[in-house]
Amino acid sequence: MCSTNKTYWKKDMTTLWIKNPLAVFTANDLDARGGLVIRDGKIIELVALGQTPASPYDQFFDAQNLVITPGLINSHHHFYQTLTRAWAPVVNAPLFPWLKTLYPVWAKLNTEQHYLATQIALSELLLSGCTFAADHHYLFPQQLSDAIDVQVEASEQLGIRVMLTRGSMSLGEDSGGLPPQHTVQDMDTILLDSERLVQKYHQRSADAMVNIALAPCSPFSVTQEIMRESAALAEKLDVRLHTHLAETLDEEEFCLFKFGMRTVDYLESVGWLNSRTWLAHGIHFDADEIQRLGRAQVGICHCPHSNMRLASGICPTMDLLEAGAVIGLGVDGSASGDASNLILEARQAMYLQRLKYGAEVITPERALTWATQGSAQLLGREKHLGQIAADFQADLAFYSLDDVRFSGIHDPIAGLLLCGADRAEHVMVNGQWVVKDREILNLDLEAVQAAHRQAAKALLAA
């Protein structure tokens, strides 16, 4: 057994002991206060307090002043929206007017702008401690037919895991939908491209870096036919399904007017009421609908910042959990959530849900579990991601509590949320450092930010 005095993990080394952390957030209260051992991208051992690893190791990393969590997992986003943050015409708008104002702007998006938007969204997520991010991209104007391919390239450069969903809009204004007609696609185009993307990019191994899911946008922007055909294709290809549902009362009224049914009835009518499905928002369900969603083990991504920004309502998380549904967290699109910071999203989830269920029920640990295990389950990766445990992937976030806001702290795990941690010190994905000393290793972020700012101005000026 070797204990060199190196501090940085090198790719030519095979085993690393992350030694004596200040605290570790593990599953089932496992003792990892002595650290954890990583080999070939996986956690192979948890070390108890005061112990040394049973496994031989080549190198150690001293984590004595750091709190370690599983890499946070973002289960709903719209990366492209980083280009339209805090835009004055929609700052105070509810969802439907907000969308109607922004659709024509987003329809001008080009490949270069989309690449920059993806880089910025993923960079912000990484810096907050996120190691796996789902994106719901549903805009495919003629000049951006390769939107998902662009996102794959951007994520590979950064070294972050992604679940990229091939979204779609097929119900335009001419047919009673919300989006402008020039932003929608026909069903054959959507389904052919969906199958192409799954066949080309979807990985099924434990260490998969890219997953693909099918994601018609919302009841007010797609036809029932594309919902049914997407469900059938997802079952054939064995991939997951994602959509927005029950975000606002406007959406509920739309479903009643357009389809003659409430949102969960609509979901069932198109073959989506099953455990393959995870929904964004999930706010406006009645008691019977909650029970039906639970029995079907449908997943719900809670997006507290977005729901508060748009005054949409509060997701009934605990009622859904008790019924058997799954809860995860997402930052939502930057134009509605504005920030892509997942550790702050967990903090906001804790505080918002306390208003509904009380402080005794909604603990910091519960909110962190939604941001890790819960989101992993939503994305179908719960066997490999979202926990610090043996045989799980070495996706880790390291937080320092040296800032003045943490002075006097007693419980390091609770302190992450209660005292407002907003940036990880280091981040590891697949056993490799991707953020070190608060800097992304594989990206000139300053240059990307400068280009992104110019792209944002150009998009609004077009």
N, C-alpha and C positions, 0 to 999 in steps of 0.2 A: 504494500500500500504506500502510495506516494502522496506527500502533502506539500506541493510546491508553493512558492510565495506569489504566484500569479493571481491577478484579479479578473482577467477577462477570458471568457470562454473562446477557445480557438477551434476552428473547424477540423484541425488535424488531431485534436484530442477526442477521445471517445467517451469518457465518463467524467462527470462534474458533480461535486458535492456543493450544493448551495447551503452554506453553513450558518447555523445558529441565528435564524431570523428573529426580529423583535416579536413578530406574531405571524401566524399562518391561518388563513381561512380555509378549512378543509371540510370535506363531507363527513357527516356522522361523527363529528368531534374527534377525528383521528388525531393522534399525537404526532405532530411534525415540528415540535419546537426545537429539535436539534437540526432540522433542515430536511432536504430531500436530495436524492441522487438521480441524475439524468444520464441516460445513455441512448444514443441513436434516436433522439427526438422524443423519447418517452420517459416518464417518471418510473423508475424501477424500484425505488425504496423510499419510505418515509422514516426519518430518524427521530427517535424520541428524545426528550429533553435530557441533556447530560450524556448522551450516547454518541458513539461514532458509527459510521456506516459499516454494515456487514459486507457490503459490496466493495471490491477494490475500486479506487478512483484515481484518476490522473491529475486532477486539478481541483482546487476549491475556490468558491466565491464567498467572501465574507459579507453576510447579510444582516449583521447584528443590529443595525439601525433602520432596518426596512421591514415593512409589513407586506406580506406576500398574499395575493389572492389568485385564484384561477384567472386566466385571461378573460376579460369581460366579453360578452357576446351580444351584439346588436342585432335584433331580429326584425327590424323594419326601418327603412331609410329610402330617400330619393337623392342619390348623390348629385345629380345634375342641378338640384335646387340651391347648391352653394353659390350659384351665380346670381341669385335673386334674393339675397338675405336683406331683411329690414328695408324693403322697397316701400317708399312712402304711400303709394296708392292703395296698398293692401295691409298696411300695418294694423288697422283697426277693423278689418273686414271679417265676418264669419265665413264658414267654409265655402258655400256655393258662390257668393260674389267674389271671394278670394280666388277661387279657381277660374271663374269666367274672365277675370281680369288678367290672370297669368297665362292661361292656355295660349293665347296668340304670341306672347313673348317666348315661351318655351318652344313653340313650333319652329322658331328660327335657329334653334341650337344646331351647331355643326360639330364635326368630329373633334377638331382641336379644342373647342370649348368644353366638350363633354369629357375629354381626356383630362383636362386641367381640373374640371369640377370634381371628377372622381379622385384624382390625386389629393386634392384639398380635403375632401370628405374623409378619405381613408387616413390621411395624415392626422387630422384632428382626432379621429377615433383612436388611432394608435397611441397618440400622446396622452390620451385619457386612460389608457390601460386596456383598450379593446384589441382582441386578437382574431376575432371572427365576426364578419359583418355581412348582413343580408341587405341587398338593395332591390327595390321594386322599381324597375324602369319600364315605363309603358308608352313612351313617346318615340315614335319611329318615323319622323318626317323623311322625305325623299333623300335629303342630304345626310341622313344619319341612320341608314338601314342597318349598319354594323355596330349599333350602340353597345351590345353585350360583348362583342369581340374587343371593342375598345376598353371596356372595363376589365376584362381578363388581363390584357396587357398591362394596364396601370397597376392592378393588384399584384401581379408577378414582380414588378419592379420594387414594390415596397415590402414584399415578403409577408403579407397578411392573408389569412384565409378569408374566402368570400363565398356567400351563397347569392348568386346572381339570378334574379327571377326574370324570365321573359314575359314582361307584362304586355298588355294590349288594350286598345280602345277600338271598339267596332260599332258603337251606337252614337252617332253624331247628332247635331242639332236638327238636321232634316228629318230624323226618325224619332225625335222626342228626347234625345240624350242631352247631356250637358256640353261635351267638347265641340269645338268648331269642326265642320265637316272635313276640312283638309287635314285634320290631325288623326283621323281614324284609318284603319286598315281593314281589308276584307278577310274573311275567315281562313281561306286557303293560304294566303300569305302568312298569316299568324301561325297556323298549325305547322306549315312546312318549315318555317324558320325555328319554331320551338323544337321540333324534332332534330333539326340540324345542330342546334346548340347543345342539346343533351348528348347527342352522339359524339360531338367534337370535344366537349369540355367537361362533362360531368364525371367526377372521379368517385369511386366507391370504396377506396381503401380507408383504413383507420386514420391515416395521416393525410387524407385528401385536402388539397388546398383550394380546389374550385368545385362547387356544387351548382347545379342548375335546377330551378323549379319553374313551374308554369303559373302565371299570375295575371289573369284578366283584371283590369283595374278596379272596377266598382260597379254596383248595380246601375248607376246612372251614366255609365260610359261604355258598357258592353252589352251585347245581346244575350238572351238566355241560351241561344244556340252555341255561342262560343264558350259559355260556361260549361255546358254539357260536354262538348267535344274536347275541351281542355281536361275535364275530369277523366274522360275515357282515355285520352292520350297519356295523362299522368299515370294512370293505372297500368297501361301497356308498357310504359318506359320505366316504371317504378321510381317516380320522382314526386316531390311534394307539390302541394297546391297552396297558393296565397292570394288573398284579395283584401280590400277594405270592406268592412261591414259594420253597420250600426254605429257609425261615428257621430252622426247628428240626427236631430229630429227631422230636418229637411230630407235626409236620405230615407228615413222611415216613411215619410209622406210620399216621396217619389215612388217607393216600392208599392205602396197601397194604390196609388193612382195608376202607375204604369203596368203593374203585374197583378194587382188585386190581392196582394198578400204582404204580410210583414216580412222583415229581413230573414229570420230563421226559417220560415216557411219557404221563402225564396231559395235559401241555401239548400234546403232539402230537395226542392223541386228540380234543381239542376245537378243533383248527385254529389254535393259537396259536404254533406253532413257526416263526416267520418274523420278518423285519426290522421289521415294524410294532410288534412287542411289546417293551416293556421291563418288567423284573421288579424288585421291591423285594427286597433282601437277597441271594438266590442263594448260600447258604452250602453246603448239603449236596448237592453233585453228585459223582458218581464220574467217573473219567477218560473213560469213553465218553460220558457225558452232557455233559461239558464240550466234547468234540469236536462233538457234535450241535448244541449251542447255538451254538458258533462257526461251524459251516457255515451255520447259518440266520441268522447275524448278529443274534441276539437281544441286547438291551441289558440290563445289570445295574446297578442303583443300589446302590452300597455304602453302608451306614449304620453306620459303625464305633461311634459312641457308643451307639446303640441295641443293637447286637449284643453289646457289652461289658456294658451295663447289665442286659440280660436273660440274659446268659451263653449266647447262642445259638450262637456260633462265629465263625470268621473266613472271610470271602469269599475264594475262590481267584482273586483278581483277575488275576494275571499268567498263570496257566494259561488263564483265560478269554480274555484279550487275545491270547495266542499262538495260540489256536484260532480267532480271528476275531470273538469277541464284542466288545461295546462296554461300557466302564466309565465310569460317572459317580458323583456323590456326592449324598447326601441326608441331612438332619438327622433324618428320621423324625418321628413324632408326639412332641409335647412331653411326653407322659406316659411315653414310653419313652426318648427321647433327652433329655428334660427341657429342654434349651436349643435354641433355633433360631438357632444362630450358625454360619454356613457356613465362615468362615475358620478357626474352631476345629475344625470337622468335617474340613477338609482336613489340619490338623495331626494330628488323631487318626488319620486314615486313613494318613498317612505312618508314624506310629509303630507302629500295629497291624500294618500290612503288612510293616514291617521285621522283625517277629518271625517272619514266615513266609518272606520272600524275601531278607532281608538289606539292609543299609544302602546297598550299592553300587547296588542295583536300584531301591529305592524312594526317590527323591530328592525334595526339596521341589518341584522343577519338575514331576515326574510327578504328585504329589498336586494341585498347582494346575491341571495340565492336566485331571485328572479333574473338578475343580470348575468348569471352564470349557468347553473343547472337548468333553470327554467327555459332560458333561451336556447340552450343546447338541445333540449327536448323538442322545442318548437321546430327546430331546423333538422331534426332527425339524427343528431350527432351525440346523443346523451351517453352512449357507450364509450366514447373516446374523448369528449371535451366537456368543459364546464366544472370539473372537479380537480382537486389536488389529491390524487390517490394513485396507488400502484397500477401500472398498465395504462394510465391515461396519458394523452399527449402532453408534452412539456410546453404548454401555452400558459405563460405566467405574467402577472403584473406586479411590479415592485413599487411601493409608495414610501417616501420619506416623510417623517413627521417632525422635521427640523424647523419648519416655518413657524413664525410667531403665532399663527392661528392655532397651533397644536400645543403651545406651551401650557404645562399643567395637566396634560392628558393622562388618564389612568387606564382606559380600555382602548387599546390601539385599533381593534376592529370597528367598534362603535364610532371611534373618533374619525375614521375615514369619512363617514357620512355626516355625523353631527357637527364636525368642525370644518367640513367643506373641502375635502381633498379634491383637486380639480386636474391634477396632472401626475402621471406616473414618472418615477425616476428612471426606471428601466422597464423594458418589455421584451419578452421572449416568445417566439412562435416556432413550434416544431423543434425546440431545443437550440435555436439560434437567436442571438440578440438582434432585434430590429430597432429598438430604441435604447440608447445608452446615454446616461447623464442628461436626460431630457432632450436628446437630439436624435432624429431619425437617421439611421446610418446609411441608407441606400438612396437618399434624396437630398438635393440641394433645395431645401424648403424655401429659403429666401427668394431664390430665383423663380420657383414655381408660384409663390404668392404674388410676385410682381406681375408675372404673366397672367395669373388668374384674375387679378384686379382689372387688368386691361381687357380681358375677355368679358368680364361682367359689364364693364362700361359699353363695350362694343355690342353686346347682346341687347341691351336696353336702347341703344342708339339706332339699331338696325330698323 
